[in-house]
Amino acid sequence: MSLSVKENRIAAVNRVGENTLQTVLQGKVDLPSTAAPVGRIVWVKGVPVLHSAAPDQDRVYVQGAVDLTMVYAPETLGDEPAGLKRVEWPGALPFDAHVEVLGAEPEALVKVKLAVLACEWELAPGQFSVDVDLILAVTATVDQVRELKAISSANLAKPVKLTTDGVVLTPVPPPVELQVAKQVTGMLEFDLDEDDLVRTVLDLEAQVKLEEPAFKDGEMEVRGWAALSLLYETENFTVKAREFNQVLAFELNFTHPGLEPGMTLEPRLESRCEGFVVNDGRSLRVELGLGGVLLAKKPQAVQVLTEISAPGGMVETRKELLAADSFVSQKEQQAVVRGLIELGENNPPMREILKCRAAAHLTDYDVEEDKLTIEGVLDVEIFYLAHSEEDIKPLFRGYLPEALPVSQTLAVPGLELGMQPRIELEVGAARPDLINRETLEAAVTLRYRVEVLEYLEVEAVVEAVDVEPLPEDPPTLTFVFVQSGDTVWKLARRYHTTEEAIRRVNPSLQDGEAEPQPGEHLCIPR
């Protein structure tokens, strides 16, 4: 053959769709047999845990459970102080749901995000059981991996001019999935007075931070640490909060043949944190469990030819429609969202705010030229001491859904109307400032991550062959040995016959999808 071509086979990840389902979970939980009866429930919180996610035709099946935690003040006799109690019910509210996502298929890639939107509770008669109603949001994102085949370059070893034209695509290949399962243990030391020793851990939250990863050929290393937010009750029955930054340092190392320099890392980590009081309340042993995956990916530009031609019809081509999400650009930006928040009539007035955190939800976005305007809301959660003249001030939790609006405009290089921005919002620090008994001002650090993709459809050349002129008296049958790269289409064009004729006389090719193998002996009829 005098025509040589370079073929590219690429696996590209295309977004199929995304949808969110809200479902109501209800259940009753009982106190342990040794627990004191409930006098007042301070809060009941739910943490969803994903067990499995399976794509099917136009839907995603999701199974999991919600772990419940309750902090309460037990009923006591007279003025006897009893302190606060914490009770946990792992897997208390199981769920089995399906999210409709048009275009989903059994072999698709699925990402599931779970969020508790509301949690209400009621103490049952007898003070040893609690009825819980919870709203769970299940968001399923479905991607499809498609195999792309196209010719990226062509040369003709003849003294004729070969004309080519093409475009450059930047498909996103399937990421390298790095499974994470790590336990990190550390000790927090307290320099406290005797009256302030830790008695009970009421709430312990960990935010895992990763440093910039180091990629090598076949290897990746990343360091990380946790920021801990602790709410606890002291030995003298007062409630306090403490923050610990850059503790529980850890290192993750991976080897995988698909890793290479220049990749970016997308963490999809889940963390569970437990604290145990030791050393008579002067220390806290913390156990942090990390699970989930790290996704390493790197978009790569690919040249795709859309035309190959030569004078006199010496080259024939076959084209197919290639459809792929092509990477355009990405942008990260951090900003602070500020606003006043009213506590609401159902909560007692505030005296001291101990802890504040927030969750961000994307509601809409708008594209104008290269400007992306992001709209969303922040749910705010506060732990505070209510206004009281008593020495021991009561602890309360306030959950304020959609407390602050989010609106941010970003300049994103290459963004145009019709492109697909993929937006993620990540909450950093949430700092409250008490204005009066019913009002606080919150300053929430929010990081915006945007990846822009453009859906492209290209009529690309997937096969090309040089064609010799038809002899004046061609033979009725020609026997050939198949060479590497030969297909039924190429053989039909090279020997001036049809694909149907070749398949009809060769038993190994009568399956309409079969292709000849190198070294195979074929009969070519005319």
C-alpha positions in Angstrom: 0.0 0.0 0.0 1.2 3.5 -0.8 -1.2 5.3 1.5 -0.2 5.3 5.2 -2.5 6.7 7.9 -2.3 7.1 11.6 -5.4 6.0 13.5 -6.4 7.2 17.0 -8.6 5.1 19.3 -9.7 7.1 22.2 -12.0 6.4 25.1 -14.0 9.6 25.9 -16.3 10.4 28.8 -19.5 12.2 27.8 -22.1 13.6 30.2 -25.4 11.8 29.8 -27.4 13.7 32.4 -28.0 14.6 36.0 -31.1 14.5 38.2 -32.1 14.9 41.9 -34.7 13.0 43.8 -36.1 14.0 47.2 -37.4 11.3 49.4 -38.9 11.2 52.8 -37.6 8.8 55.4 -39.4 8.0 58.6 -38.6 5.8 61.5 -38.5 5.3 65.3 -35.4 4.9 67.3 -35.1 3.7 70.9 -32.7 4.7 73.7 -30.3 2.0 75.0 -31.8 0.1 78.0 -29.2 1.8 80.3 -29.9 5.3 79.1 -31.7 7.9 81.2 -35.1 9.1 79.9 -35.1 12.2 77.7 -36.0 15.5 79.2 -35.2 17.8 76.2 -33.8 16.9 72.8 -31.1 19.3 71.8 -30.8 18.0 68.3 -31.1 14.9 66.0 -28.8 14.8 63.0 -28.7 12.5 60.1 -25.6 11.5 58.1 -26.3 9.6 54.8 -24.1 6.7 53.9 -24.1 5.3 50.3 -24.0 1.5 50.0 -24.4 1.0 46.3 -25.3 2.8 43.1 -26.2 0.8 39.9 -27.1 2.3 36.6 -29.9 0.8 34.4 -32.0 1.8 31.5 -32.8 5.5 32.0 -32.4 5.3 35.8 -29.9 4.8 38.7 -30.7 2.5 41.6 -29.3 3.8 44.9 -29.2 2.0 48.2 -27.9 3.3 51.6 -28.8 4.3 55.1 -28.9 7.4 57.3 -27.0 7.2 60.5 -28.7 9.2 63.3 -27.1 11.0 66.2 -29.0 12.6 69.1 -27.8 14.9 71.9 -30.3 15.4 74.7 -30.6 16.6 78.3 -31.9 13.7 80.5 -34.8 14.2 82.9 -33.5 14.7 86.4 -34.9 15.0 89.9 -35.1 18.5 91.2 -32.0 20.6 90.5 -29.7 17.7 90.1 -27.3 18.3 87.2 -27.0 15.4 84.8 -25.1 16.8 81.9 -25.8 16.2 78.2 -26.0 12.8 76.6 -25.1 11.7 73.1 -26.6 8.6 71.4 -25.8 7.1 68.0 -27.9 4.8 65.8 -25.9 3.6 62.8 -28.0 2.7 59.8 -31.2 3.8 61.5 -33.0 4.8 58.3 -32.3 2.6 55.3 -33.3 3.7 51.9 -33.7 2.2 48.4 -34.5 4.6 45.7 -34.1 5.1 41.9 -33.3 8.4 40.2 -34.6 8.9 36.6 -31.7 9.9 34.3 -32.6 9.7 30.6 -29.9 8.0 28.6 -28.5 6.0 31.5 -27.3 2.5 30.6 -26.1 -0.4 32.6 -22.4 0.2 31.7 -22.5 3.9 32.5 -20.3 5.7 35.1 -22.3 7.1 38.0 -21.6 9.7 40.7 -24.1 9.9 43.6 -24.3 12.8 46.1 -26.4 12.6 49.2 -27.6 15.4 51.4 -30.1 15.7 54.3 -32.3 18.7 53.6 -34.4 18.6 56.8 -34.7 16.6 59.9 -37.6 16.8 62.3 -38.2 14.7 65.5 -40.8 14.2 68.2 -40.3 12.5 71.6 -42.6 9.5 72.0 -44.6 9.0 75.2 -42.5 7.3 77.8 -39.4 9.5 76.9 -37.4 6.5 75.7 -38.2 6.6 71.9 -38.0 9.3 69.2 -39.9 9.5 65.9 -37.8 11.0 63.1 -38.9 12.4 59.8 -36.1 13.2 57.3 -35.9 14.6 53.8 -33.0 13.1 51.8 -31.8 14.5 48.4 -30.2 12.0 46.1 -28.4 13.4 43.1 -27.2 11.1 40.4 -24.8 12.1 37.6 -24.4 9.7 34.7 -21.4 9.7 32.2 -21.0 7.3 29.3 -17.6 6.1 28.0 -17.6 6.0 24.2 -14.8 4.5 22.0 -13.8 7.0 19.3 -11.9 6.0 16.2 -10.5 8.5 13.7 -7.6 9.1 11.4 -5.3 11.9 12.6 -2.8 12.0 9.7 -2.2 10.6 6.2 0.6 10.3 3.7 0.6 9.1 0.1 3.9 7.8 -1.3 3.2 8.9 -4.9 4.1 12.1 -6.8 0.7 13.5 -6.3 -0.7 16.1 -3.9 -2.7 14.7 -1.0 -5.1 17.2 0.5 -6.3 16.9 4.1 -8.4 19.0 6.4 -9.3 18.5 10.1 -10.2 19.7 13.5 -8.7 19.4 17.0 -10.8 17.7 19.7 -9.9 17.6 23.4 -12.0 14.7 24.8 -11.8 13.8 28.5 -10.6 10.2 28.9 -11.9 8.0 31.6 -10.2 9.0 34.9 -7.8 6.7 36.7 -9.7 5.7 39.8 -7.6 5.4 43.0 -9.4 3.7 45.8 -8.9 5.2 49.3 -9.3 3.3 52.6 -7.2 4.7 55.3 -7.4 5.1 59.1 -5.7 8.0 60.8 -5.4 8.2 64.5 -4.1 11.2 66.6 -4.2 12.7 70.1 -5.4 16.2 70.9 -4.0 17.6 74.1 -5.9 20.2 76.1 -4.3 22.8 78.4 -7.4 23.2 80.6 -8.3 24.2 84.1 -9.7 21.4 86.3 -13.3 22.8 85.8 -12.9 22.7 82.0 -11.9 19.1 81.5 -13.7 17.4 78.6 -16.6 15.3 79.9 -18.6 14.5 76.8 -18.0 15.0 73.1 -21.2 16.4 71.6 -20.2 17.0 68.0 -16.9 16.4 66.1 -16.6 17.3 62.5 -13.5 16.8 60.2 -12.8 18.7 57.0 -10.1 16.9 55.0 -7.7 19.0 53.0 -5.3 17.7 50.3 -2.1 19.4 49.2 -1.0 19.6 45.6 -0.4 16.0 44.4 2.9 14.9 42.9 2.5 12.8 39.7 5.2 10.7 38.1 5.0 8.0 35.4 3.0 5.3 37.1 3.0 6.9 40.5 1.2 9.5 42.5 1.7 10.9 46.0 -0.4 13.3 47.9 -0.3 14.6 51.5 -3.2 15.8 53.5 -4.5 16.8 56.9 -7.7 17.5 58.8 -9.3 20.5 60.3 -11.4 19.5 63.3 -14.3 21.4 64.9 -15.1 20.1 68.4 -18.1 20.9 70.6 -17.9 19.4 74.1 -19.3 19.6 77.6 -16.9 20.2 80.5 -16.9 18.6 83.9 -18.7 21.6 85.3 -21.5 21.1 82.7 -20.7 24.1 80.5 -20.5 23.7 76.8 -17.5 24.9 74.8 -16.2 24.8 71.2 -12.6 24.5 69.9 -11.0 24.4 66.4 -7.9 22.4 65.5 -6.3 23.2 62.2 -3.8 21.0 60.3 -3.9 18.0 62.6 -4.0 14.2 61.8 -1.5 14.5 58.9 -1.5 11.6 56.4 0.1 10.6 53.1 -1.5 8.6 50.3 0.7 6.8 47.7 -0.5 5.0 44.6 1.0 3.1 41.7 -1.0 2.7 38.5 0.2 2.4 34.8 -2.3 5.1 33.8 -0.7 7.8 36.0 1.4 10.4 34.4 2.8 14.0 35.0 0.4 16.8 34.3 -2.7 15.1 35.6 -5.2 16.8 37.9 -6.8 15.2 41.0 -10.5 15.3 41.8 -11.2 13.9 45.3 -14.4 12.1 46.1 -13.7 11.3 49.7 -15.9 10.4 52.6 -14.7 10.9 56.1 -16.0 9.6 59.5 -14.5 11.0 62.7 -14.9 9.8 66.2 -13.5 11.3 69.4 -12.8 9.4 72.7 -12.1 11.2 76.0 -8.9 10.0 77.7 -6.4 11.1 80.4 -9.3 12.2 82.7 -10.6 14.7 80.2 -7.2 16.3 79.4 -6.8 14.6 76.0 -9.0 13.4 73.1 -8.1 10.4 70.9 -9.4 11.0 67.4 -10.0 8.3 64.8 -10.5 9.5 61.3 -11.7 7.1 58.6 -11.1 8.0 55.0 -12.9 6.2 52.1 -14.0 6.9 48.5 -11.8 7.5 45.5 -9.4 10.0 44.0 -9.9 10.6 40.2 -6.8 11.4 38.2 -7.5 12.8 34.8 -5.8 14.7 31.9 -7.6 16.0 28.8 -5.6 15.4 25.7 -5.8 17.2 22.4 -6.4 15.0 19.3 -6.2 15.9 15.6 -9.1 14.4 13.6 -9.1 14.5 9.8 -12.4 15.5 8.2 -11.2 15.3 4.5 -8.6 13.3 2.6 -8.5 13.6 -1.1 -6.2 13.1 -4.1 -6.5 13.9 -7.8 -8.4 11.3 -10.0 -10.1 9.6 -7.0 -6.9 7.8 -6.0 -8.1 7.9 -2.3 -11.5 6.9 -1.0 -12.6 7.5 2.5 -15.3 6.4 4.9 -16.7 8.8 7.5 -18.6 8.5 10.7 -20.2 11.1 13.0 -18.1 11.4 16.1 -19.8 13.0 19.1 -17.8 14.0 22.2 -17.6 16.4 25.0 -14.5 18.5 24.3 -12.6 20.2 27.1 -12.3 24.0 26.8 -11.0 25.4 30.1 -11.4 25.3 33.9 -11.5 28.0 36.5 -11.3 28.2 40.3 -12.1 31.2 42.4 -12.7 31.9 46.0 -15.1 34.5 47.5 -16.8 35.4 50.8 -20.6 35.4 51.0 -21.9 37.7 53.7 -25.4 38.3 55.0 -27.7 38.8 58.0 -29.6 35.8 59.2 -32.7 35.9 61.4 -33.0 33.1 63.9 -36.7 32.5 63.6 -39.6 32.2 66.0 -39.2 28.5 66.8 -35.7 29.0 68.3 -34.9 30.7 71.7 -32.9 33.9 71.6 -29.1 33.6 71.3 -26.6 34.5 73.9 -23.4 33.0 72.5 -22.7 31.3 69.2 -20.3 28.4 69.7 -20.1 26.9 66.2 -21.3 27.7 62.6 -21.2 25.7 59.4 -22.8 25.9 56.0 -23.8 23.8 53.0 -24.0 25.2 49.4 -26.5 24.3 46.8 -26.4 25.4 43.1 -29.8 26.6 41.8 -29.0 28.1 38.4 -26.4 29.6 36.2 -26.3 32.0 33.2 -23.8 32.4 30.4 -23.1 35.7 28.6 -20.1 35.8 26.4 -17.2 34.5 28.6 -19.0 35.4 31.8 -20.6 32.8 34.0 -23.1 33.9 36.7 -23.7 31.3 39.4 -26.8 31.4 41.6 -27.3 29.3 44.7 -28.2 29.2 48.3 -26.4 28.5 51.6 -28.0 26.4 54.4 -26.6 27.5 57.7 -26.4 25.5 60.9 -25.5 27.1 64.2 -24.8 25.7 67.7 -25.4 28.3 70.4 -26.2 29.0 74.0 -29.6 30.4 74.6 -30.0 33.7 76.4 -30.6 32.8 80.1 -29.9 34.2 83.5 -29.0 30.8 84.8 -25.4 29.8 85.5 -25.6 26.8 83.2 -26.8 28.1 79.9 -28.8 25.7 77.7 -27.4 24.5 74.4 -29.5 24.7 71.2 -29.0 24.0 67.5 -30.5 26.1 64.8 -30.9 24.9 61.2 -31.6 27.7 58.8 -32.3 26.4 55.2 -31.6 28.8 52.3 -30.4 31.4 54.8 -28.1 33.2 52.4 -28.4 33.7 48.6 -25.3 33.2 46.5 -24.6 35.1 43.3 -21.1 35.2 41.7 -19.9 36.1 38.3 -16.7 34.5 36.9 -14.7 35.3 33.8 -14.1 31.8 32.3 -11.7 31.7 29.3 -13.2 30.2 26.2 -16.7 30.0 27.6 -19.5 30.6 25.0 -23.3 30.2 25.0 -24.3 26.6 24.5 -21.3 25.1 26.2 -21.6 22.9 29.3 -20.1 24.4 32.5 -19.8 21.9 35.3 -20.0 23.8 38.5 -19.0 22.7 42.0 -19.4 24.7 45.2 -17.2 24.0 48.2 -17.7 25.6 51.6 -14.6 26.6 53.6 -14.9 28.5 56.8 -18.2 29.8 58.2 -17.7 32.6 60.7 -20.7 34.1 62.7 -21.0 37.4 64.4 -23.8 37.9 66.9 -25.7 41.2 66.2 -28.5 40.8 68.7 -30.5 38.0 70.3 -32.3 37.1 67.1 -29.8 38.1 64.4 -26.4 37.1 63.3 -24.1 38.1 60.5 -22.4 35.2 58.7 -19.3 35.3 56.5 -18.9 32.1 54.5 -15.9 31.3 52.4 -17.0 29.6 49.2 -14.8 28.1 46.5 -16.2 27.9 43.0 -14.8 25.2 40.6 -15.9 25.3 36.9 -15.0 23.0 34.1 -16.2 24.0 30.7 -16.9 21.4 28.0 -18.2 21.8 24.5 -20.3 19.1 22.9 -19.0 18.6 19.3 -20.3 16.5 16.4 -17.7 15.9 13.7 -17.9 14.0 10.4 -14.5 12.4 10.7 -12.6 10.1 8.4 -12.4 6.7 10.1 -11.0 4.7 7.1 -9.0 5.6 4.0 -7.6 3.5 1.1 -5.7 4.3 -2.1 -7.4 2.9 -5.2 -5.7 1.7 -8.3 -7.6 2.1 -11.6 -9.7 -0.9 -12.6 -7.9 -3.2 -15.0 -9.4 -3.6 -18.5 -10.1 -7.4 -18.0 -10.1 -8.0 -14.2 -10.2 -11.6 -12.9 -13.5 -12.9 -11.6 -12.0 -14.0 -8.3 -8.9 -12.8 -6.4 -7.4 -14.6 -3.4 -5.6 -12.4 -0.9 -3.9 -12.7 2.4 -5.2 -10.1 4.9 -2.6 -7.5 6.0 -2.7 -5.6 9.3 -5.2 -2.8 9.1 -7.3 -4.4 6.3 -11.1 -4.2 6.7 -13.9 -5.4 4.5 -14.6 -1.8 3.5 -10.9 -1.3 2.4 -10.8 -4.5 0.5 -14.0 -3.7 -1.3 -12.7 -0.3 -2.4 -9.2 -1.6 -3.4 -10.6 -4.4 -5.6 -13.5 -2.5 -7.0 -16.2 -4.7 -5.5 -18.8 -4.5 -2.7 -18.7 -5.4 1.0 -21.8 -7.5 0.5 -20.1 -9.6 -2.2 -17.0 -10.2 0.0 -19.1 -11.3 3.0 -21.3 -13.6 0.9 -18.4 -15.8 -0.3 -16.3 -15.9 2.9 -18.0 -17.8 5.8 -15.9 -16.1 8.5 -17.3 -12.7 7.5 -21.0 -13.5 7.1 -21.7 -12.0 10.5 -22.3 -8.4 9.5 -20.0 -7.1 12.2 -17.0 -9.5 11.7 -13.7 -8.1 10.3 -10.9 -10.2 8.7 -7.9 -11.1 10.8 -4.2 -10.6 9.7 -3.0 -13.6 7.8 -6.5 -14.8 6.9 -7.0 -16.1 3.3 -10.0 -14.4 1.6 -11.7 -14.7 -1.7 -12.5 -11.4 -3.4 -15.2 -11.7 -6.1 -16.0 -9.1 -8.7 
